[in-house]
């Protein structure tokens, strides 16, 4: 009886994964065709940055923190907008509620004071800051995949290959103090 139940659970898990991937595929295809999330991101940042909007490039990043206790696991999702160029690097934690993006805070980064480190590859950039003794890792990719679920680590899906490449080229100079005032 137990192998039968395990088999059914296995099949249900596979079906659930297929449905999630299909939903994500549809959402990302729509984003690729319309660019709606990138437009919403730029509209928000134009409002926040005002006349300095054009001085920066904007990239979406994320962090997922996992806490496990006996018998349960809790996931904490943190999406970020990284604004770089202009006067340096600024981190904007954001949320998406009822289809609209909202900035939660603004954190300008000093690479020396924050103990900033990064690792970059063609598929992922990992940046780590130390703020108040706590580590804050942020990851970004050329494509942030999403299903559009508002309370996830990536509430918006976005194609950002050009911005990703600029960030990759920007980071070494920023770490040396060449790309900030």
N, C-alpha and C positions, 0 to 999 in steps of 0.2 A: 504493500500500500504506500509506503514512504517513497519508493522510487517513482511511482506514478505521480504523486503530488509534486515531487521535485521536478519531474519532467514537465508538468503543467506550468509550474512557476517559471521554469526556464523558457518555455514557449511564450508565456505572457510577458516576460522581461524583454525578449527579442522583439515582440510585436510593439511594445511600448517604445523601445529604442527606435524602431523604424518609423513610428508615428512622429516622434520628436524630430528626427532628422528630416522627415518630409515637411513638417511644419517650418523648421528652420530654413530649409531650401526654398520654400515658397516665399517666406518673409525676406530672405536675402536676395532672391531674384527680383522681387518688387523694389527693394532698396537700390539694387544695381540699375534698374530701369528708370526710377524716378529721382534718386538721390535725396529723398525727403528728409532723412535723418541728418545728412551733412548740411542741408539747407537750414534745418532747425538748429543745429549746432552753431552754424555761422550767425544766424539771426540772434541767438542768445548771446554769443560772445561779442557781437557788434553792440548789443545793448549794454553789456557789462563793461567792455573795454572803451567804448566811446570812440574818440578820435585816435586812440592808440590801436584800434582793431587791426589796421593794415600793417602794423609793425611786427605782428606775431603770426606764427603758423600754429594751427590747432590740431591736436592729436588726442584720440580717446585711448585711455588705458584702464586697467582694472586690477583688483586684488580680491582674492577670496580667502578668508580666514576660516579654518576648520577647528572646532573644539569638540573633542570626543570625551564623553563620560561613559561610565559603565552602562551599556545598553542603549545609548543614544549619541547622535552626532548633530551638532548645530553648525550651520553655515552662515557666515556673515559676508555680505557682498558689498564691495566698495568700488563704484565706477568713478573715474577721474577724467578731467580734461586737462591736458598739458599744453600750456601756451608757451612757446619758446621763440626766441629772436628778440627783437626790440630791446628791452632793458634786461633780459635774462630769461629765467624760467619761472613760471608761476603754475602752481597746482590748484585746480578747482574741483573739489569733490562735488558731484552732482547727483540728482535723482530725477526720475521720470514719474510723474503722477498725472493720471488722466490724459495721457498722450502728450504732455508738455514737459519740457526740460527746465529744471530749476538748479541754480548754483547754491550750494550749502555754505561755502566758505571760500577764502582765498589765501593761499600760502605761497609767498615769494620764496625762492630757494637761493641760498648762498651755498655753493658747492663746498667751500672750506668749512663753514660752520656746521653744515648738516652731515659731514662725514659721508658725502655722496659717493656711491660706487655704481658702476653699470657693466653689464655684459650685453654684447650685441651680436646678433646673427641675422641672416636673411629672413628668418621666420619669426624671431622674437627679440625684443629688447627688454631687459630686466634692469630697472633702476632702483637703487635702495638708498633711502635717506634715514638718518637718525635724528629724530625730533623729540626733545624732552626725554632722552634716554631710550625711547622706543624705536624699533625698526619699522619703517614704512616702505614695503616693496610695492612697486608698480610695474605691471607688465603691459606691453603693447605689441600689436601685430599689424602687418600690412592690411589685413582684413579682420575686423572684429565681428565674429559671427554671433547671431542672436536669433531668438524667436520673437523678440519684442516684448518679452515678459518684464514688467516694470520692476519687480523686486528681485532681479537677478544681478550677477556681477557685470553683465553686459546688457543693460536695458535697451540699448539701441545697437543695431547692426550697421556697420559703416565700412565703406571701401576707402582706404586711406594710404594707398601705396606711395604716392608722391610725398605726402606729409611724413610718412614713416622713413623714407629715404633721407629727407631733409633732417629729421631728428637724429638719425644715425650719423650723418655728417656733422651735425651741430655739437653733439655731446663731447667729443674730445677737446674741442676749443673751449667749451663752457667750463669743463673741469680745470683747465689751465687758466681760467679767468679772462680769456680773450673775447668771449661772446656776451659779456654782461658789463653793466656800468658799475 
